[in-house]
Amino acid sequence: MQRSDYRPKGKEEDLTETVSKKQGGTTGEERRAEQQIVGEKKFRQSSRMQEFKRRRWSTRPSVLIDQSITRKTIMTSICTVRVSTRADNVKGRMLARRYVFAYRGSSAPFASFGRSILSIRRDQVHSMEGNHEASSLELELESFQKQVADRFHDLSAVNSEDLLSLSWIRRLLDAFICCQEEFRVILFNNKALLSRPPLDRLINEFFERSVKGLDVCNAIRDGIEQIRQWQKHLEIVLCALDSHQRTLGEGQFRRAKKALIDLAIGMLDEKDSGSVLAHRNRSFGRNNTSRDNRPPGHFRSLSWSISRNWSAAKQLLAIGNNLAAPRGNEITATNGLAVPVFTMNSVLLFVMWALVAAIPCQDRGLQTHFSIPRQFIWAAPILSLHERILEESKKRERRNASGLLKEIHQIEKCARHMTELADSVQFPLIEEREAEVRQAVKELSQVCEATKDGLDPLERQVREVFHRIVRSRTEGLGSLTRANNPE
Amino acid sequence: MEKNPPEKSPSFACPDDKKKQDADRSPSPDFIAIDAKSEGDHEAEDREEDREKVDEASSDLDSSLAKVSEEIDRFLSTLFTVEEKSNPPEIPNHVDQFCMLVEAMIAKYDSGEVPSKWCQVSEEDASLIEAVDRISKLTNALGEFPSESNYVSSHNRTSTVLHRAMLLLEEEFRALLEDSRSGDSDPGDLRMKQPSFSSNHEHDRCVLPEPDSARAVNFPAYSPEVVSNLNLIATAMISASYDKECYQVYSIARRNAFEESLNKLGFEKVSIDDVQKMQWDSLEGEIATWIKVFKRCVTINFSGELKLCEAVFSDHPSISDVLFIEITSGVVLQLLNLADAVAMTKRSAEKLFKILDMYETLHDLIQVIDSFFSDECANKLKSETSTARCRLGVAAVSIFCDLENSIKSDTGKTPVPGGAVHPLTRYIMNYLKYTCEYKDTLEQIFQEHQKMEQSDGPDAETETTPCPYNNNQTPKPSPFSVQLVTVMDLLDLNLEVKSKLYKDLSLSYIFLMNNGRYIMQKIKGSAEIHELMGNTWSRKRSSDLRQYHKNYQRETWSKVLGCLRDEGLQVNGKVSKPVLKERFKSFNAMFDEIHKTQSSWVVSDEQLQSELRVSISAVVIPAYRSFLGRFRQYLDSGRQSEKYIKYQPDDIETSVDELFDGNAMSMARRRT
């Protein structure tokens, strides 16, 4: 398809035309003012567009979401965002320089963002003709940088209480989905550029990474299921020491203690998966000798989608492998598109890493290295989150946790408290103790409820992330092949 | 489990010791270690006590149980009628006695003295179940009086006994689930392994599932006795409020068993990433297994699992639903994973058929989902299944549409020798023939795809429907047939370009005829393609072919026939000998040349070959014969006639029959 097909046919073009007609007769000062208006108008329109799209997907059920960013929407957005495919060397160099400015202009408030960029340009464009054509692609890319930065600034503003809580993880996934959608629109709007080297390679690499992310999503889904299994132990504890029971007898305490032991064994995070399996086997009650004679493979993990030798740590390493910020000449050669590709790669890596950090999954490992140059405006919040999560993982009480999710920690704390209580009680039970137990049960049931309520939406969201990645990849690869086989 | 050595220690002890060790070794949260230790100690003490009690009690166990039970029942009924909670009756000694009796029974099981161990419902099992039920009621009743210290301490006692009984039942339940499956081996094996019915089998207490079809397909392969025991234990645990433990054990054991059964069929979990890296041959194998496994799940495993759930939890239908979903929905998701992964692999033509197979399999699943799963879960699985299926559909469409590209990109500049059928024609037609074996599926996929595109497209209403109904009789052609026609048209176009590579115009017609005929034959050979392409198209093709034929005739033979015309032979009203000689000479030369070149040309379709020969003979031979008849007289007989009349009409026929043999040597041989 020819780029010219997408040329806007409405007022937008009229305006631009007037501007370019005027250029001959007006002073440089006026011209720049005009340019600025046009630029800002486009910028506003495109961000309105994105707002619209965001609303669309967020209000529709997930099946519909699959088609929610319909081609219609994207087409319309193309009409508002003009894209230039002609990139001469001068402009390329310009672009490279301008992106560095874009990263640095991090403190510019949103409203004045467009203007500040344009004023930077004013000094550079100056005598260059025809350069204003490129502005919408540049604005689109700059706005993406800004959006990503804003989202992660929001996420990193979390207090240490809520960091890695279920609700925070869900916000993180929300942010990922938004970034992914915006990135998808950028790819769609610049189809013609995608198949040109080196961008084609960069995009292909991105899709390869995102496929690896899919396996992480599946592992996380299993992890969520595992937490659900833990909850079942807790439910037994709650059932045994239920507040409806008028008398808490020794039998009830024994029942609760058994469930707590099973839970504790289930929650062990051990590198050696074999012994985890052995534990898990025992976690469902007593053993007898006949079972001990079995081959170790008999007790498998409850994981459904991940093969036995799969490793989250290795998968994260594979996603992060060879991920480096684009060089100046790469930015130039790709009309700047190498930057959002790198951005999205980093977002993907970070989000997957954070998921693995929070949720139990096979062979967790957080040694992934993040090499993000500080001049990207989103680097600071991501790197600070990375650091905070890493610190969390090094805390003494969390070092052996099977997931850094706050709710898991709460479960652990409650379970430990409960275990201590159950161990210390003596029969007949004195009133004071009983009150204490009843209080602990209450707390435990609150933790249980909160976790339960959060897991289902989280699971759906992880699935949504999965679907989005698949769809974006299918589309992206589709337009790559189509570009290679022109009609 | 009947293999347990008799000296086996009570089962309580060993796991706890193990637990302690493990807990000490592992860098686990500290609460485990403490707990495991204390629990272990408790149990060890208990065990000692148990031993003594067993010795004391076992003597009069059987005789006293019935009597004590009666006493307990009486006590229970008085407790139920007590109105004032503050003033309950004295607790009789029987309570303590009863506890001891039950503990003795449990100990007997633990020590492995009960030989049959639940493979059949023995008298002992039944009485244990009965006792457990009684102690559970007793515990509940005693717990109603929290202010009475006697009651509280009795409650401690009974609840502990109850807990121990429950541990035993839980363990037995798991053992039954895990060990008494006869595997997926043949049904005969199953009978052998299970002990025969005993006389005291309690029909009235258990709901026996009719093992009719289960026996035939042998999944999940529990004997009816085992199922009834499972039901017995489940009922006992649930009524003692140990339902959660029961569900947990059941769910885990069945999930593992289900997965194991898939593994036995050769199914392995593969990550999406690995699938992308896999060679197609090995992936093809995975897909074949996947299809087998999926079909088996849909036809056998799911219904077997559902039946088992319903049989074991016959009194709790809602629970059996939940458990069934827990056990199987994970399997479905796991299976769908491979569909997703395959849909994401690099597209290539050879993958189409396997992808269509997968698509059809998922289609089958969607058809039956409702019959297995309750509404909410069915919806979730359905949407996941449809999504996966949809992805396969998109992959199939894109692979099929990619045929266009492979035709377009076939721009070789070397003509096929002899005007034979081009490899591209063969490839495309054979591919289409296979493809059309999936006609219905592809029709469906393309239909769905079009709907998707239309709902997506920017101007669906205005442009994509170019007045489909020109008259009411002709239905709109299906999107798949449109695509098929597109492919065929592209192939035609490509062949036309290729035909221009031949310098000899006649040969290019032969090339077109050959390929055209091949295409027609393939289409005739496949009812599906024929139907899709329609009669009009076939008629058009046939007339094209006839046209090529005519063109060929004209191109090759009109000049030859020109030699045999009357015009120009006569000079001043007389036949001119030199002109006549010239005519014979040039006829001979032309015919020789044609024979020489065209016998090396290839027409592999026999019918076409004979049609061509017949049509040539029909034109050339009569003309030659009559020419010969009329003008031979003007040549001097003898040497001159032999010199100019090289061929008799019969020779012409023989030579024509040698055309299009693809044999460059035929002429040379003849010449000698």
Chai-1 contact restraints between the chains, C-beta under 6 A:
chainA,res_idxA,chainB,res_idxB,connection_type,confidence,min_distance_angstrom,max_distance_angstrom,comment,restraint_id
A,V63,B,S383,contact,1.0,0.0,6.0,A-B,restraint_1
A,T70,B,D456,contact,1.0,0.0,6.0,A-B,restraint_2
A,R71,B,D456,contact,1.0,0.0,6.0,A-B,restraint_3
A,R71,B,G457,contact,1.0,0.0,6.0,A-B,restraint_4
A,R71,B,P458,contact,1.0,0.0,6.0,A-B,restraint_5
A,K72,B,P458,contact,1.0,0.0,6.0,A-B,restraint_6
A,M75,B,P458,contact,1.0,0.0,6.0,A-B,restraint_7
A,V211,B,D273,contact,1.0,0.0,6.0,A-B,restraint_8
A,V211,B,Q276,contact,1.0,0.0,6.0,A-B,restraint_9
A,K212,B,D273,contact,1.0,0.0,6.0,A-B,restraint_10
A,L214,B,I272,contact,1.0,0.0,6.0,A-B,restraint_11
A,D215,B,S271,contact,1.0,0.0,6.0,A-B,restraint_12
A,D215,B,I272,contact,1.0,0.0,6.0,A-B,restraint_13
A,D215,B,D273,contact,1.0,0.0,6.0,A-B,restraint_14
A,K232,B,Q248,contact,1.0,0.0,6.0,A-B,restraint_15
A,E235,B,K244,contact,1.0,0.0,6.0,A-B,restraint_16
A,I236,B,K244,contact,1.0,0.0,6.0,A-B,restraint_17
A,C239,B,K244,contact,1.0,0.0,6.0,A-B,restraint_18
A,R246,B,G143,contact,1.0,0.0,6.0,A-B,restraint_19
A,R246,B,E144,contact,1.0,0.0,6.0,A-B,restraint_20
A,R246,B,P146,contact,1.0,0.0,6.0,A-B,restraint_21
A,T247,B,G143,contact,1.0,0.0,6.0,A-B,restraint_22
A,T247,B,P146,contact,1.0,0.0,6.0,A-B,restraint_23
A,T247,B,V152,contact,1.0,0.0,6.0,A-B,restraint_24
A,T247,B,H155,contact,1.0,0.0,6.0,A-B,restraint_25
A,G249,B,H155,contact,1.0,0.0,6.0,A-B,restraint_26
A,G249,B,N156,contact,1.0,0.0,6.0,A-B,restraint_27
A,G249,B,S159,contact,1.0,0.0,6.0,A-B,restraint_28
A,E250,B,N156,contact,1.0,0.0,6.0,A-B,restraint_29
A,E250,B,S159,contact,1.0,0.0,6.0,A-B,restraint_30
A,E250,B,T160,contact,1.0,0.0,6.0,A-B,restraint_31
A,G251,B,S159,contact,1.0,0.0,6.0,A-B,restraint_32
A,G251,B,T160,contact,1.0,0.0,6.0,A-B,restraint_33
A,G251,B,L162,contact,1.0,0.0,6.0,A-B,restraint_34
A,G251,B,H163,contact,1.0,0.0,6.0,A-B,restraint_35
A,Q252,B,S159,contact,1.0,0.0,6.0,A-B,restraint_36
A,R254,B,H163,contact,1.0,0.0,6.0,A-B,restraint_37
A,R255,B,H163,contact,1.0,0.0,6.0,A-B,restraint_38
A,I261,B,D35,contact,1.0,0.0,6.0,A-B,restraint_39
A,A264,B,I32,contact,1.0,0.0,6.0,A-B,restraint_40
A,L268,B,S26,contact,1.0,0.0,6.0,A-B,restraint_41
A,L268,B,S28,contact,1.0,0.0,6.0,A-B,restraint_42
A,R282,B,P15,contact,1.0,0.0,6.0,A-B,restraint_43
A,F284,B,V249,contact,1.0,0.0,6.0,A-B,restraint_44
A,F284,B,I252,contact,1.0,0.0,6.0,A-B,restraint_45
A,G285,B,E170,contact,1.0,0.0,6.0,A-B,restraint_46
A,G285,B,E171,contact,1.0,0.0,6.0,A-B,restraint_47
A,R286,B,S11,contact,1.0,0.0,6.0,A-B,restraint_48
A,R286,B,P15,contact,1.0,0.0,6.0,A-B,restraint_49
A,R286,B,E171,contact,1.0,0.0,6.0,A-B,restraint_50
A,N287,B,P15,contact,1.0,0.0,6.0,A-B,restraint_51
A,N288,B,S11,contact,1.0,0.0,6.0,A-B,restraint_52
A,T289,B,K8,contact,1.0,0.0,6.0,A-B,restraint_53
A,S290,B,M1,contact,1.0,0.0,6.0,A-B,restraint_54
A,S290,B,N4,contact,1.0,0.0,6.0,A-B,restraint_55
A,W304,B,G330,contact,1.0,0.0,6.0,A-B,restraint_56
A,W304,B,Q334,contact,1.0,0.0,6.0,A-B,restraint_57
A,S305,B,Q334,contact,1.0,0.0,6.0,A-B,restraint_58
A,S305,B,N337,contact,1.0,0.0,6.0,A-B,restraint_59
A,S307,B,K269,contact,1.0,0.0,6.0,A-B,restraint_60
A,S307,B,V270,contact,1.0,0.0,6.0,A-B,restraint_61
A,S307,B,S271,contact,1.0,0.0,6.0,A-B,restraint_62
A,W310,B,S271,contact,1.0,0.0,6.0,A-B,restraint_63
A,N400,B,P27,contact,1.0,0.0,6.0,A-B,restraint_64
A,E412,B,P29,contact,1.0,0.0,6.0,A-B,restraint_65
A,R416,B,F31,contact,1.0,0.0,6.0,A-B,restraint_66
A,T419,B,F31,contact,1.0,0.0,6.0,A-B,restraint_67
A,T419,B,D35,contact,1.0,0.0,6.0,A-B,restraint_68
A,D423,B,S38,contact,1.0,0.0,6.0,A-B,restraint_69
A,F427,B,N156,contact,1.0,0.0,6.0,A-B,restraint_70
A,P428,B,V152,contact,1.0,0.0,6.0,A-B,restraint_71
A,P428,B,S153,contact,1.0,0.0,6.0,A-B,restraint_72
A,N485,B,N405,contact,1.0,0.0,6.0,A-B,restraint_73
